[in-house]
Amino acid sequence: MWGAVVAEIAIGLSACGHDWGRTVTSTTRPPPVLQTTSAATSTTGGGPPTGTAPTSSREVATAAPTGLSIAVRITGRKVSPSPATIELAVGESLTVTVTSDHDDQLHAHGFDVVAELVAGKPATVVLRGSATGVFDVETHEPALRLFRVAVR
Amino acid sequence: MTAPLGLTALRPAVMPAHGVGSRQDLPLPFNLLLLGAALALLISFAALGALWKSPRFGNERGRPLPVPVARVLDSRTVRALFVGLSLVVTGWTLLALVAGKDNANSPVPHVAYVWLWVGLAFGSMVFGPIWLLINPIRWLHRGVLRVARVSEDFTLARYRLGYGPAAAGLLAFVWLELIAGDNATLPVLRVAILGFVLISLVLCLVFGRDYLRVGDPFAAWSALYGTLSPLGRRADGQWVLRTPLQGPNALGPQPGLLAVTSVMLGTTAYDGFSRQTWWYTFVQSSSLPGQVWQTAAMLSMCLAVAGSLYVAGAFSAMLARVPARGMATAFAPSLIPIAAGYLIAHYWSLWVFEGTNGLAKMTDPLGIGANWLGTAHLEPAAALIAPGLVANIQVVAIVTGHLLGVVLAHERAVTILDRRVAVVGQVPLLMLMVLYTVGGLTLLFSQ
């Protein structure tokens, strides 16, 4: 199921002006958190992009078994913690939990990951470094850069 | 699997960090920053002490190309081939622009923001001012005049604006690429491209072909970066092989030269600057719209380049006891190799990555899932953008640009300044170039 979701996320990305045709999220080792995230995101893939609230909670996100994690809160146009660069090794995973005070769309450039954000509900995605480079993780309404991932 | 279409309709496109592309290079390692800065200083002081004391390039006219090669370059067939290729790519792109689908698979943003911008600059650095020949506007203008049965030399006014319109046009282009919202969507690109064609055509009809030689933004972009090409043409039409110094040195004090070279350097510097974390954190948390800050920053960068060159030129004039008038323009050609170094350092990986992606998208201009060129599955060559290689290219490009800039400034100084004061007179300019170089390396290092 997860593989299909990843494919759908990747295709959904054509919405964002660039499609690298590269899916990065792990398909082999889904951490528990992915169950909720994938269930939510597959709604995005299977129907109109409305009401696609990821229902995973932050507790689940911080309980992700391996790799780095970051929790970001968006209040209006304020991002906390303040944007920074997160170093990620190739093959390493970063668990990202975003809570916004308004409905929005989360987009991890280069990782080909998008997720719908619903006001007040934390959404979790896992980014796995594959190609080297620096990639922005941002939201779209308004356009905010949350942080940047340097994969090396 | 049909839902993504709905998503596409909902959100046609989003402005990424660059007009196209969301992959940026890893920061330059600190030891390479130090190495580059040290080399820049060393080169500058060595140039002061060791270089020639009287003008040298005036007499050097390059090594003539063998006659058969020159004949091929001048042959109607070869030139028609290049023009034909350019017109086919243009037509193909216009087809995608007018009839294609407005989604991420459209090749138009890649052609406009990567091929026309970075690709044309790189191509010109290698082959010379190719846009003067293959500019589609030139052929459109010619076609319109021919249909109207008017002479090709028809003009309404004499062209006296120099590089001014080119500077303004390039600034507008970079604003569209780096700052404007929805700049990768077809509605925006349609207005921009068709607007550009119409304005260009009117200017051509008013000013004739002289406008296309210096006033057209991409002609100037190609011609100025093209001065660095090893392939050159002497005033008598002879094809020569030459150093990257002779071309810029031969540029006369055209009006607008300072403006256009400042835009060339300033806009690339702005692109590097805008990626700094502290800057975009400030912009996106400000109560003013981000585009206000971004536009102000881009204009400030260009003004800072022009202003700093003006101030350095004035200092040089003071030290050499000559009038300051015209000094900045006289030294403006030194900015060309520096801008070229910045351009290569910033956009090499973009060119490899998105240039290739553009070719893959060109195979399906209408967005119907076609693969007319057979390039649909083309992937950027990972070896060409490996982090170690990119970092080395960045330092070599910026330091080489610095070296060429310093030598050009030296030659210009010993040409226009009295021999006894030429060495001291160029010190402010060399210091400025060290500043540009260290600044450029720092922008690549700190993100």
Interface residues (C-beta under 8 A of the other chain):
Chain A: E8 I11 G12 L13 S14 A15 C16 G17 H18 D19 W20 T44 G45 G46 G47 P48 P49 R77 K78 V79 S82 P83 A84 T85 Q105 H107 H109 G110 A131 T132 G133 V134 F135 D136 H140 P142 A143 L144 R145 R148 A150 R152
Chain B: M1 A3 P4 G6 L7 T8 L10 R11 P12 A13 V14 M15 P16 A17 V20 G21 S22 R23 Q24 D25 L26 P27 N103 A104 N105 P109 A184 T185 T277 Y280 T281 Q284 S285 G290 S349 N357 A382 I385 A386 P387 Q447
